[in-house]
Amino acid sequence: MTSIHTIDLHFLGSSESTAAFLIIGPSGPVLVECGPGSTLNTLVAGLAQYSVKPSDIKDVLLTHIHLDHGGAAGWWAQQGARIHVHHFGAPHLIDPSKLLVSAQRIYGDKMQMLWGDYLASPADKVNALHDGDVVNAGGLQFNVIETPGHAMHHMAYQLGDIAFVGDVGGMRISARNHIRLPTPPPEFQREVWQASARKMRAKGFSRIYLTHFGLLDGPEVVAVHWTSVEALADIYANFVYKQIVSGADRDTIVQRFVAWEKQRMQADHMSEADLELYNGVGPTDMSADGIMRYWKKKMGSS
């Protein structure tokens, strides 16, 4: 019998912010997501609660290579696990130099504290995936669904009538009422994300697992969630567009976006603790920057 366990990685000491998922199949355990290097010890301890050792993990499925999702992938590959990842992301696992330079520009001297070590993955341990591929792991069959919008190298994984959806499902921490879309630079694309949300809704999943954070259970709950994600991509983009055409500068747009998102959370009856939790996972200033970049590219090409 297959069992699924959500392992809280306690990123930056915060519960319910970032998850990895342990699936114990008929032939052994599988990981979906592995978190950053900074939470590796927490993940290993979480696996031990289910009597799983690092050497037992033969397959790690990444939704994408952003550091909070796949930063520890190289460590797992060096232990012998196969890393399954979008074909756009695969080269950056094998040679992470460009990825790390880009991250260093953003995070500066906080890089190690936030993300820990990011190790290169041996090339023979990286399985580059395309839409429609199948990953056989742990005696289970995972169907690969390409779901760009948050990042072009984003995948979701279907296991029967459930799915592990990474960031394409947005942030909705432990089924709280509030949904936030993480839209950091450089790859947010409104129309593409909306198409991914429609694609996922059409699958009719009964349950989905969000990396940020946890399980959404019930086909109606899941369907409404995807409808909300699709609508939010428009709402986010349109809010920032109005600021741009009004002539507001970058700092003003960020300030307005942050205040507006706080108002959205208050309207959803979220507490100050909830606000802090969401901001720790998906900083609104970075989200505003990602949407501004989207409009700059879109308006520049028109």
N, C-alpha and C positions, 0 to 999 in steps of 0.2 A: 504493500500500500504506500502511495506517495504522500509525503508530508511536506508542508511549507512553513518555514519559520522566518519571521522578521527579526533581524539582529540590529539593534540600535547601536550605532557606532559612536554615539556621544561626541560628535564633532565639536571641538572647542569646549568640551564639558557640558554641552547642552543635550538633553534628551529630546527625542522626537524630531531631530533635524535631518539626519541622513541615515539611510538604511542600506544594509546588504541583505540579500535573501538566500537562505539555505534551503535547497530542495533536496530531499532525500528520496531518491528513486530506487527501483528494484535492484539496480547494479551499483549504487553508491551515491555519494553526495555531489551536488552541483552548486556553484555560487552564481547568482546574478548580481552584478555590481560587486566591487571590492573596496570602495572608498579610497581615501587618500592614504599615503604612507604614514601620516600622523595618527591615524586611527587603527593601524595594523594590529597592534597589541590588543586593542579592544575587540577587534574582529576575531582574532585567534582565541581569545578568552570566551567570546560568545559561541564559537564553534565547539569549544570544549564542553560547554553545557549540554551538547547533544552527542558527546563522545566522538566528535569528529576532529581529527588531527590535520594540520596543514598538508601532510603527505597523502591524506585521503582525497584531497581535492584534485581531480584530474581535469576539470573544465570550469572556466570562469567566463560568463557571458556578460559583456559590457554593452550598455545601451549607447554610450559614447565615451570619448576620451577626456572630457573635462575632469579636472583634478579631483573634484569631490566624488566622482563616480568611478574613475579608473586609475587614480594616481598610484595605487599600489600594485597595478597589474604586472609590472616588471618583476616584482618580488615573487609573485605567484608563479610567473613563467619560469623564473630561475629555480623554483622548487619542483618544476616538472609539469605544471598545469598548462593545458592549452588555453589560449586567450582568444575568444571569439569576438570579433569587432567589425564594424563597417569598414569596407575596403578603403574609404577615404582616410579613416583613422589609423589603419594598420601600420603604414610607414612611420607614423609618429610614435608608436610603441617600440618599434625596432630601433629607431634613431630619434630620441626625444629632444634633440638639441634645439630645434626651432620652437617647439612647444614651450620648452623651459625658458628660452630667451623672451618669448612673448609674455609668459606669465611673470617673469622677473620684472618686466617693465611695469606691470600692473601692481604687483604686490610688494616689490622692493625688499626691504629688510624683514618683512613679515613672511616671506616665502617659506622658510623652513618651519616656522612656528605653525603656519596654517596647514601646510601640505606634507611636510616631512620629506623623506627621500623618494625620488622618482627614478627608478632603475630601468635600464633598457631591457626589452624582452628579446630573447633569442628568436631569430627569424623563423626557425622551424617550429616554434611554439605559438605562432600567431596565425590564426585562421581568418582570412579576409572574407567578409560576407557581403552578399548582394540580396536585394529584395527577393523573397520567395525561396531562399535557401532553407535547408533543414539542418539543424544541429542535433545530432544524436549524442546524448550525454546522460550518464547515470541510468541507462536503460530507458530513457525518456526521449520523446521527439519534440523539439522546440522549433516552431515555424518562425522564420525571420520576417519581420515587417519593417520596411524602410519608412521612417516617420520624421522627415526633416521639418524645419521651421524654427526650432530652438537652435539646432545645429544641422548642417548638411550631412554630417556623419552620424546621424542618430538612428538607432534601431529600437524596435520593441520586440518582445519575444512572446509568442503564443504557446501556451501549454493547455491543450484542450479548450475549455471555455473560459480560461483565465488568461491574463496578460501581465507582463512586467513592462512598465511603460516609461521608465526614466523620467525625463523632463517634458516630454510631449504632452503629458497629462497635467502639467503645471505643478504647483505646490498646493497641497491641501493636507494639512498636518493632522493625522489621526482623525480623519473624517470630520474635521471642524467645518463650519459653515462657509468659511472664507477660502476662495481660490485666488492664487496669485500666479501670474506667468513670469518666470525668470527669462528676461530678454536682454542679457548682457551682449556687448559687442563680441564678435563682429558679424554674426550670422542670422540674427532674427529676421524672418521674412513672414509678414502677416499672411499673405495669400497661401503660402506653402504650408504654414502651420495649420491654417484652417482646413486645407485639403487633407492633412494628416489626421486632424480631429474627426472629420467626416468619415475617413477611411476606417478609423478605429471604431467609431460609433456603429458603422455598418456591420462590423464583425459580431455584434450582439453579445459581448462578453458578459458573463455573470459576475465576475470579480476582476478588479485590476489592483496591482500593487504599485504604489508610487514611491520612488526613492526618497521624496520629501513630502509626506511620509506615511507609509503604511497602507493598509487595506481599505478599499471601497468595495462593499459587498452588496450584491443585488442587481439584477439586470436593469431595473428602472433607475436606480441610483446612478449606475454607471452611464446609462444613456443620457440622463440629464447632465451629468458631469461633462461629457464630451460636447454637448450643446453649449454649455456655459463656457468651456474653453474656446470653442470656435467664436463665440460672441465676444469674449474678452480680447481676443487678438485684434478685433476691430476697435473695441472701446479704447484699448491702450494706444493703438496707432493713431486714432482720431484725436485723442486728447493731446498728444505731443504735436501732431500736425497743426492744430489750432494755435499752439504756443509759437511754433515756428513762423507761421504766416502773420502772426501778430507782431513779429519783430523781436521777440524775447531772445536774450542771449542764453548761452549754455547754462550758466549758473542759475539764472532765473527759472529756466525750464526745469532743471533738476529740483529746485526748491518747490516749485508748484506741483511737480509730479509726486514728490515725497509727501507733501501735505495732502494731496488728493488721495493717495493710496491709504494714508492714515484715516481719512474720512470714510473711505470704502470699508476699512476694517471696523470702524466704529459703527457703521450702518449694519454690519454683520454681527454686531454685539461681541466683538473680540475684546479681550482685556489688554491692559498694557503689557502683561507678560506674554500674551500671544503676539503682540506687535513686535516685541523684542525677539521672540523666537523666529517669526517670519523674516524679520530684517537680517537676522544672523545667517539665514540660509540664502535669501535672495535680496541683496541690498538694492533698495529702490533707486539709488543714484546710478548704479551700473545699469539697471534696467532702462532708465531714461536715456542713458548714453547709447544703449543698443538700438533703441527706437529712433533716436536722432540720426544715427548712422544709416539705418534703413531708409529714412526719408531723404537724407543727403544723396544716397546712391540712386534712389528712385527719381527724385526731382532732377538730378544731374543728367539722367538718361532720357528725360522727357523733352 
